[in-house]
Amino acid sequence: MILKKRTAIFKLQLLKTTLFVLMLSDPFTASCQSTPLPNAFAHNDYSHKRPLFDALDNGYTNIEADIFLKDNEFIVAHINPYFKQGRTLELLYLKPLMDIITKNKGQVYNGYDSPVTLLVDIKTDAERTYRALKPLLEKYKSILTRYEDGMVYPKQVTIVLSGNKPYRSITTETRRLAFIDQDLKATGQDTSSTNIYAMASCKYSRLLRWNGEGMMPADEKQLLENCVITAHKYGRKVRLWASPENLTVWQQLLDCGVDLINTDKLAMLKNFLLSAKTLYAKAN
């Protein structure tokens, strides 16, 4: 009796989640007319009311989803996946992106030819999760950037793996549909090509202590600029996660060459980047 009740509750939860995802999955709810923002990174995107679509409506071109491998499904969650049935990587991200690209003449954003990055943060065992993930990525290979025989072939979406990273598999495969987010502080030690690493990230507090008050200390600025120069030398985009949600900090990061501004505040960063872009254009 208890088992039947639990099964019924689970089915009801799954039905509700599926209906929710179907409502979100209409590509026309995402504004393909939005101005794409190459510097905008949606941290823990799935925590927003409309995963993926809130980010796209605000022009984000870099989006993060944490995943747990559970019962051969990729549950999108930050900590506990057990009450998130139905919120999968495929339903929340891969299928909607495919639908958008199909109905928008092969693009995520109108007139934007660069790939949108989907950063997949693996919370379960790296190699086991990646082995299970590969067939799912193959299902969407028509829209995914691939590496094959020493060459990278860009498509509309680039998958970058973070968290628990499957280094062994990624570095030995001759064909794959995923790349790795490198530890920014290790960039100078592991100079493998961009065939493996597409991005270099670290926690803001591992590198900097400045919180946006006053001027950034000269030694911290020099350290950051050196890290950026090294990462760019080897073709990595730079991101500092858990940075202060602060306009002054964001501006300084951009001035130092940081490529991706990490935020939970989608509209705030969008407005900042659009304003900064306008001011830069006027100054030049």
VENLINPE-V998011 format. One line per field, one symbol per residue. phi: phi as a letter, one per 30 degrees, with the letter a starting at -180 (. if undefined). psi: psi as a letter, one per 30 degrees, with the letter a starting at -180 (. if undefined). burial: # if it has 16 or more other C-alpha atoms within 10 Angstrom, else .. Layout:
phi->???
psi->???
burial->???
//
This chain:
phi->.dddddddddddddddddddddddddeddcddddddcdccbddhedddebeidddddcidcbbcbdbcdbhiccddacbcddccejccedddbddededddddchibdceiccdddccdccdcceeddddeddedddedcddccebcahibccdbdbccbcbidcdeededcdcbacbbbcddedcedcccedddcccabbadeddcbcdcjdiddeeddddddddddedddecicdcbccidedbdddeddddddjddbcdaccddddedddddddddddddc
psi->eeeeeeeeeeeeeeeeeeeeeeeffjfffkjffljkjffkjjkheffleikeeeeefggkgkkkkkkkjjhgljkjledjffggkfileeefeeeeeeeeeefhhglekkgjflkkkjjjjkfakeeeeeefeeeeeefgffgkklkkhfkkjkafkkkkkabjkieeeeffkfklgllkjljefgefejgllffekflkllkeffelfkgfkakkkeeeeeeeeeeeeeeeeggkkkkjlhlkikeeeeeeeeeggkekjklfieeeeeeeeeeeeeeeeef.
burial->.............#..##..#..##.#..###..############.#.####################...######..#...##########.######....#####.#.###########.##.##..#...#..##.#####....#..############...#.....##########.#......#########.#..##.#.#...#....#..##.######.########.###...###.#..#########.#..##..#...........
//
